[in-house]
Amino acid sequence: MRRWIRSVAGVIALALISGLASAHHSTAMYDLARSVKLEGVVKSFQWGNPHNYVQLIATGDAGAQVEWSLECGTPVTATLMGWSKDSFKPGDRVSVVIAPSKDGSPNGTVKTATLANGTTLSSVAADAKAASPFDSIPSLKRVPTK
């Protein structure tokens, strides 16, 4: 009977872990080696898991207004890097440097954001070589193994 209970518990644990793993959202869709600068007005800012997002209205190459959906990391890492749920408000004028989407669509991940008051916020994507989102935070950096 105990063996059966352990087996059932193991299956449940694996199901929970695989659910968490599949919920993770990758940055593979972004060209982290490229940087694009956008200036525009914040339409909205969503602070929440799994990632924060800012909707930015910027002027495109043809002069038309383009809405960009920009990922800004997770609440935990963003907080550790100085961001807050009040970092952006609708109507704020901001300048952002992003790693753009590989497919050319108007989305990307924020590397840096400069607010109207001159404050510059960095994100994990600012270090395109980061092997882990925590590598940008010195106290959480991985120790190489042999």
C-alpha positions as CSV (number, residue, x, y, z in Angstrom):
1,M,0.0,0.0,0.0
2,R,2.8,2.5,0.9
3,R,4.5,1.8,-2.5
4,W,1.2,2.6,-4.2
5,I,0.9,5.9,-2.3
6,R,4.5,6.9,-3.1
7,S,3.9,6.1,-6.8
8,V,0.7,8.2,-6.9
9,A,2.5,11.1,-5.1
10,G,5.4,10.8,-7.6
11,V,3.0,11.0,-10.5
12,I,1.2,14.0,-9.0
13,A,4.6,15.8,-8.4
14,L,5.7,15.2,-12.0
15,A,2.4,16.5,-13.3
16,L,2.8,19.7,-11.2
17,I,6.4,20.2,-12.2
18,S,5.7,19.7,-15.9
19,G,2.8,22.1,-15.7
20,L,5.1,24.8,-14.3
21,A,7.8,24.1,-16.9
22,S,5.3,24.4,-19.8
23,A,4.0,27.7,-18.4
24,H,7.4,29.4,-18.7
25,H,7.6,31.8,-21.6
26,S,10.8,31.9,-23.6
27,T,12.6,34.9,-25.1
28,A,13.6,32.8,-28.1
29,M,11.3,34.9,-30.4
30,Y,13.4,38.0,-29.8
31,D,16.7,38.9,-31.6
32,L,18.7,39.6,-28.4
33,A,21.8,40.6,-30.5
34,R,19.9,43.6,-32.1
35,S,18.8,46.8,-30.4
36,V,16.0,49.1,-31.6
37,K,15.2,52.4,-30.0
38,L,11.6,53.5,-29.8
39,E,10.1,56.7,-28.5
40,G,6.4,56.9,-27.7
41,V,3.5,57.2,-25.3
42,V,2.5,54.5,-22.9
43,K,-0.9,53.1,-23.7
44,S,-0.9,50.7,-20.7
45,F,1.3,48.8,-18.4
46,Q,0.5,45.3,-17.1
47,W,2.4,44.2,-14.0
48,G,2.0,40.5,-13.4
49,N,3.1,37.0,-13.9
50,P,4.5,35.5,-16.0
51,H,5.8,38.7,-17.5
52,N,5.2,42.5,-17.3
53,Y,4.2,44.2,-20.5
54,V,4.0,47.8,-21.7
55,Q,1.9,48.8,-24.7
56,L,3.7,51.6,-26.4
57,I,2.4,53.8,-29.2
58,A,5.3,54.9,-31.4
59,T,5.6,56.5,-34.8
60,G,6.6,53.9,-37.5
61,D,8.8,54.4,-40.5
62,A,5.9,55.4,-42.7
63,G,4.8,58.0,-40.2
64,A,1.8,56.0,-38.9
65,Q,1.2,55.2,-35.2
66,V,2.2,51.7,-34.4
67,E,1.3,49.9,-31.1
68,W,4.2,47.9,-29.7
69,S,3.7,45.1,-27.2
70,L,6.9,45.0,-25.1
71,E,7.8,42.4,-22.5
72,C,9.5,43.8,-19.4
73,G,10.6,40.7,-17.5
74,T,8.9,39.2,-14.5
75,P,7.7,41.1,-11.4
76,V,10.4,39.5,-9.3
77,T,13.4,40.3,-11.5
78,A,12.0,43.7,-12.4
79,T,11.6,44.6,-8.7
80,L,15.2,43.5,-8.1
81,M,16.3,45.9,-10.9
82,G,14.4,48.9,-9.6
83,W,11.1,48.6,-11.4
84,S,7.7,48.9,-9.8
85,K,4.1,48.5,-10.8
86,D,4.0,52.3,-11.0
87,S,7.0,52.6,-13.4
88,F,4.8,53.4,-16.3
89,K,1.4,55.2,-16.5
90,P,-0.8,55.7,-19.5
91,G,0.2,58.9,-21.3
92,D,3.9,58.8,-20.1
93,R,6.4,59.7,-22.8
94,V,9.2,57.1,-22.7
95,S,12.2,56.0,-24.8
96,V,13.0,52.3,-24.8
97,V,15.7,50.2,-26.3
98,I,14.4,46.8,-27.2
99,A,15.4,43.4,-28.6
100,P,12.9,43.2,-31.5
101,S,10.9,40.2,-32.5
102,K,12.7,38.0,-35.1
103,D,9.6,37.9,-37.3
104,G,9.4,41.7,-37.7
105,S,6.1,42.1,-35.8
106,P,5.8,45.2,-33.5
107,N,6.9,43.5,-30.3
108,G,10.0,42.9,-28.4
109,T,11.6,42.7,-25.0
110,V,12.8,45.8,-23.2
111,K,16.6,46.2,-22.6
112,T,16.4,49.7,-21.2
113,A,13.6,52.3,-20.6
114,T,14.2,56.0,-20.1
115,L,11.3,57.7,-18.3
116,A,10.3,61.3,-18.9
117,N,12.1,62.3,-15.6
118,G,15.4,61.0,-17.0
119,T,15.4,57.8,-14.9
120,T,16.7,54.8,-16.9
121,L,15.6,51.3,-15.9
122,S,17.5,48.3,-17.2
123,S,16.1,44.8,-17.6
124,V,17.5,41.3,-17.8
125,A,17.5,41.6,-21.7
126,A,20.1,44.4,-21.4
127,D,22.7,41.6,-21.1
128,A,22.0,39.6,-24.2
129,K,24.6,37.0,-23.2
130,A,22.8,36.2,-19.9
131,A,22.4,32.4,-19.6
132,S,19.8,32.9,-16.8
133,P,17.6,35.9,-16.0
134,F,19.4,36.0,-12.6
135,D,22.9,36.4,-14.2
136,S,22.3,40.2,-14.3
137,I,21.9,40.3,-10.5
138,P,25.4,39.8,-9.1
139,S,24.2,38.2,-5.8
140,L,22.3,35.5,-7.8
141,K,24.9,34.8,-10.5
142,R,25.6,31.2,-11.2
143,V,28.9,29.7,-10.3
144,P,30.5,27.9,-13.2
145,T,30.9,24.1,-12.7
146,K,33.7,21.9,-14.0
